Amino acid sequence: MKIEYDVVIIGAGASGLMCAAQAGKRGRRVKVLDHGPKPGRKILMSGGGRCNFTNRRVSAQNYISSNPHFAKSALSRYRPQDFIALVRQYGISFSEREHGQLFCTGSAGQILEMLLAECRSAGVCLAFKTSVSSIERQASVRGFRICTAGESIEASSLVIATGGVSMPAAGATSFGYKVAGQFGIPVVRPRPGLVPFTLHPEDKTVLAPLAGISVKALVCTGSASFKEQLLFTHRGLSGPVILQASSFWQPGAPLTIDLFPDGNLEDLLETEQQTRPKRHVKSVLTEHLPTRLVQARLNEKLLDSPLHAISRQGLKNVADEIHTWNIQPGGTEGYRTAEVTVGGIDCRGFSSKTMESRDVPGLYAIGEVLDVTGWLGGYNFQWAWSSAWAAGQVV
């Protein structure tokens, strides 16, 4: 059975639903296809079930891409305040956390239901448990034939909104990359982003007893640096600062970690040495850091030494152990726990204004499937909304 639509969108996640609603409002006949049983599964999982749906401080500098300027146009035309206005229109209450992050006060399901309501009011047709078996470019007219198990759909515009390959348990697949390959569009090699680090066995033996400890830290990898909470786990290192750094980390590269980023331990130790020379190093450090962490970084003999027995260079060495901890991760926990995929369809072959392929007219890509990856904190959702809105105005 052949059916005609103006727009077919593959993927019923954040970007797919947003684009569908925008196109439907323009009077376009829109159909959304998704292989999963329900829409928006990643939306429901995000932000601990509260959905960190945007960030007030969004700029192109908060994204990783082989084309760092690509995100600018869409982000400037559909801004965080535009999505916030939509959230308010639906009476969804939200709260602002540190660094401009916005979360639902209730559940992430409110954001999903809002998007579905927008689609319903725009007359969008949604089809779940529907896998695409083939896509053909129509030779005689501009458009595509999309075949599923039950039907053949013809559409003048095809939007790939399938996301990355992170969280396969939520239905993530590499389908979008395969479509790009079919049309000769390059893909920037994907890798896990916003993901915890694992450790080499020797480091894991030392650090595993610290599981559950959380401290503020400055973490540097390459030219990137972030200052937020670091969490020690049974498997390795996690917490917001580690997730941020992971998107920039390259396998085999070290991390430099400052476990006391808002102070100067050398100055502190020198002051204590002058005023209370009989104090032990351990008693000074454990006033500012967890005891188990201090014991893991410094040997017991040194920790039990009185300050007056340590040279100035010795105090500097103590401070360096805390301020400049170099460690090489064994790897990451991979796509299973990664919140995003770094890399994806090369956006250099797409219009930054419309999200349309320069070489395949009528083919669009939006959201995480593209080589645009945001920091932790609502940036990836904002890219989904912005890129979807941009495509939705023209498909």
N, C-alpha and C positions, 0 to 999 in steps of 0.2 A: 504494500500500500504506500503510495507516494503522498506526502503532505508538504505543503509549502509554508514557510515562515520567512519573515524578514531577517530575523536574527536567531541563531542557535548559540547558546552559551554552554560550554562543557565545564561543569563544576558548580555545585550549589553551596559554596563556602562564602566567606565574607565578600570577596570581590565579585564573584559571580552573581550573587543576589543583589548587590548594590547596582551593578551594571544593568541587570535585567529590569529593575525598577525604573532606572533612569530612561532606558530605551522605551519601556512600555509607556511611560508618561508622555513620550513624544508620539504616541500612536503607532509605534512599531509592533508588529506581531512577533512575540518573543517566546522561545521555548528554552528551558534550562534542563539539561540532562546530567544526572549524577549516578555513578555506579553504586553508591551506598544506599542504605535503607532510609536514611534521614538526612536532612540538610544541616549544615553548620556545625558539624561535630567538634571542630577545633574551637569554634566560638564558645561552645558550652564548656570546654575544658580549660579555657584561658583564664589567667588571673586567679587561679584557685577557685574557679567557678563564679567569679565576680566580673570577669571580662575587663581587662585594662584597654578600653576601646579607643583611646587616643592619648595624646600628650600635648599640653599647652605650648611647649617649646620646640615644636617641630621645625626643622630646616633640613636642607639637602645634606648638610654636614653630618647628620645623624644616620646616614646610609652608606652601605658598602656596595660598590658597583664598579665594573670595568669601565663604565662611562659615568663618572661622578656627577656630571651635570644633567643627566637624563631626568632625574626625579624633580628637578626644579619647577618645570612648567606645571605639571599636575598638582604638585603640593601648593603652589601659589594660587591656583585657580579654585581648588576645593580644599579649604583650610580646616584646621581643627575646630574653629568656631562654627563652621558650617555644619559639621556633623553634630556638634554639641547642640546646635539649634534644633536639629532633627530629634535628638534624644529628648530635649525639653518638650518638643511638640507632642511627644507620646507620653509625657508625664513620668519619665523614668528618672528616679532620683539617683544622684551619683556623688562621689566624694573625691577630693583631690589629695593625693599623697605626695611624698617628697619627689622632687625633680619634675613636677608638673604632670605626674601620672593621674589619669582619671579612671575610676572604677565604678561599676554599678554598686549602689548601696544594697540592692537586692541581689538577683541572680543574673548570670550571663544570658539565661534564657530570655530575658527581656529584650536584649539587643537582637537576638535571633528572631523573636516574634515581631519586633518592629520591622525588620527587613522583609519578613514574610508578608506582613500586612501591607507594606509598600508594594510588594510584587502583586498581591491580590488586587489592590486598588488600581493597579496599572494593567490588569488583565494578563499577567504573565502565566504561561503554562509551565508547571513543574513536573518533571518525571524522575522518579527515584528507582533504584534497582534496575537501572538502564545503562548497560555498557555499550560503548560505541565500538562496532566491529570494523568499520572502515570509513575513511574520509576521501572523497574524490573532488578534485577541482573541476568545475564544469568548463568544458572547452568552448561551447558556443556562446555562453552568457557569463557575466560576472557572477560568481557564486560557487556554492559547494553542495555536494550530496553527502549527507551523513547517514550512515546505515547502522541500525541497531538490530537486535534479534527480531523485533516486531514490525519495524517500519523503515522506510527510506524517506529522509527529510531533505528538502531542498531549501537553501537559504542564501541570501545575497551576502550576509555577513556571518562569520564564524569567530567566536571569542573563546580563547583558551584561558580558563580560570581555574585550572586544576591544582594550583599550589605547588609546593615543593615536595620532597620525599621524606621530610621529617614526620615523626609519629605515625608509622605505618599502621599501628593499632587503631588509629582514627580514620583509616582509609586512604592514607597518602600513597600515591603511586608515581611512577615516572612517565605516565601517559603523555603529559604535556611536552616533555622533552622528545618523545617519539614522534609526536606530530611535527615538531620543529624539524626534526631530522628528515621526515618525509618530504618536507618542502625545501630542504637544503639550507635551513637556517641554523647557524652554529649555536652550540650550547657551551657556556662557560662551565667548566667542570664543577659539579656540585660537591659540597662538603657540609657536614653538620655545623650549625651555628647555635649560639646561646645554649651551650651544652656543658655539663660537668666534665672535669678532667679525671682520668685515671692515673695511677702512679706506677712507677717501676717497683718491683718487689721489695728492694732494699729500702726505698722511701716509704712504701706502704707499711712495712713492719714498724718503722719509727712513728709514723703519723696516725695509724689506725686507732691507737688508744685515745686520740684527740677527738674522735667522732662525737659530734654534737656541739662542739665549741664553735662559737661565732664571734668574730672580731672585725672591727673596721680595718680595712687594709687598702693600700695603694698597689695595684698590680700593673706591671708594664710588660708588654710583649711587642717587640719591634718598635715602631714609632707610636703605638697606641698605649694609652694609660687610663685607668679608671680607679676611682676611689669610692668604694661602697663596702658592704658587709661580705666577709669571706666565711664560708662554712666548711668545717672539716667533716668528712663523711667516712663510712667504713670502706668505701671504694676509692676515695680520693679527695678532690677539692671541688666545692660548689659554692653557692651563694651568688647574689647579683653581680659582684665584681668579677667573679670567675666566669660567669655566663657572658658578660660583656667582652672580656678578654678573649674568650674562646673563638669568637667570630673573626678575630684578627690573627689568631695563632696559626703558625705553620708547623706541621709535624717535625719533630726534632729540635725545635727552637726552645730556648729556656724562658722561664718566667722570672722576673725580679719582683719580689714582694716586700713591701714595707709594712710590718705588722704594728707600727706605731706612727701612722702618717701625720698626725696632728701635733707632734711634739718632737723634741730633740733629746734623745736619751743620753747622749754624751754630756750635754750641758747639765742635765738633771743629775747624772751620776757624779759629775765634778762638784756640783753644789752640795750634794749630800756628803761627799768625801770631806769637804771643808767644814761642814757644820756638824755632821754626825759620823765621824770616821770609823766608829766601831760597828756600824750597821753592816750586815751582810748584803752582798749583791742581790741575793734572792729576795730578801725582804723589800728592797727598793722596787725591783721589777714587778713583783707580784701585787704591788699596790696599783699597777696600771694594766697588767695583763694576766690572763688565767694561769694559775700555777702549772698545770699540765703542759701548757704551751711553752712556758719559760723553761721547764725541765727538758722538753724535747729539743730546744734550740741550743742550750748551753750545758756543759758537763757539770756534774754535781759538785766536784771539787771547787770549781770556779764560783759556783753559786753560793757555796758555804764560806767563801773567803770574805774577810772584812774589807771594807773599802780602802782603809789605810794601807793595806798590803798590796794594792794593785797600782801599777804605774799608770801614767796618763795614757800611754799607748794601749795598755791593757783595758782601760775604760773605753777607749775608742773601739777596740776589738769586740767588746761586749755589745756596744751600741750597734756595731755593724751587723752582728748576728741577728739583730731584730729588724734593723732598718733595711738591710740589703741581703735578703734571703734569696739565693738563686737556686731554682729547682727546675728540672726538665720533666714535664709530664710524660707518662708512658703513652698517652693517647687521650681520646675522649670516649664518652659512653656511647657515641654514635647516634644514628638517626632515631633509635628507639626512644631516647629521652630528649633529643634536640628539639628546641622550640621552633627553630626555623632552618631553612636551607640557605647556605651562602652559595652564590652562583646561580645558574639557571639559563634560560633562553637569553642569548646575547641581545641586549636592548639597543645595541648600536645599529641594528637593522630595522628599528622601529621608530615611528614618529613620536617624539616626546609630548606632542600636543594631543594626538588622537589615539595613540597606542596601536596604530595600524602598521603592518609590515610594509616596508618600502618595496619589497620585491614580490610580495604575494598580495595583490589588492583584495580587500575584503577580509583578510585574516588579521585578527587582533590578539594580543596577549596582555593580561593584566594581573596585578597582585604578585604573589610570591613566586609564581612560575617564572617570572622575569628575573634577570640578574640585578635585583635591587633588594638589599637586605637591611632592615632597620636595627637599631640598637634595642636593647631590652627597655620596656617602659611605654608601650602603646604605639611605638613608631611603625611597626609592621602593619597594624590595623589601619593606621592613618594612610599608609601607602595603598592598602587595599581599597579604602574608600576613595582616595584621590584618583588613582589610576582607573578605577571602575567608573567613576563619575566622568572622567575625561572621555573614555571610550563610549560611555552611554549617551553622550551628546551627539555622536556622529554615526554610530552603527545603524 
